[in-house]
């Protein structure tokens, strides 16, 4: 039987997509290979959000040198890069939209927010939500297979809308599914994390008390440059509401250090926020310019060494990084 090997870069959405690709290949008679060298087919599921990930894909010929397997590229691909990648890969394919049930359940694709540093709206397009009936059916199948954790995935899950069903109502439907499981979701956007959603989550016994709430910066001027559409005061008020309703919540966040124009004083505002909030986990990224984003036009004026220092400072303020 032919064998396949999948290399995945990027977010949980991409990981979910890779699971779907694997399921599709196995339906067609492929077996997973132990490594790339043993594969007849290599699929690279790429991410264009960070330039470093794109650079790794461009470096694939060196990494896969001597391997004769067919090489296919899929995932988040900027249109301007397709011609270049066509010279490296045997085939470039769009991501399949359907697949077998998985614990990682995409509920939407794309994003309407256009944050200054992000290419997702350009690579995945505007927000498109899956029908809630389809999502519930997929989760029921996953639970029936014995999966104990269900992750609802989207670039901005709380923007979800399917007919009259918003994200809070979808969460209720998931909670009502019979079975022994917990559900989680990522990633929400602070700007539209509603009181209705907070109250609903607090009442859902199957909601695992883990929440990733990206803050990105603790300085209002930087948040404005990032086009995040909330202030530090609003973020802190939201965290208080969440913790008042769910005192046992495990709270994580995403933050970018060294965004263009971020001064040492502005970074110290992020440090202050970290001390006030006390995040359990922080996913800290050093800013890197990404073509196709609004921030690419800004001067990347924070030295690399300073970005590394700032990351280390924040790392010491969280339990897990």
URQUI-V247699 format. One record per helix or strand of 3 or more residues. SS is the DSSP state (~ for helix, > for strand). FROM is the first residue (numbers start at 1). LEN is the number of residues. Records with the same first field share a line. If there is no record, write none. Layout:
# URQUI-V247699
SS = FROM-LEN / FROM-LEN
This chain:
# URQUI-V247699
> = 3-6 / 41-6 / 70-6 / 104-3 / 149-5 / 182-5 / 210-4 / 250-8 / 281-6
~ = 12-16 / 36-3 / 51-8 / 60-4 / 79-8 / 120-4 / 132-13 / 157-3 / 167-9 / 190-3 / 195-9 / 220-7 / 232-14 / 264-14 / 294-4 / 304-12
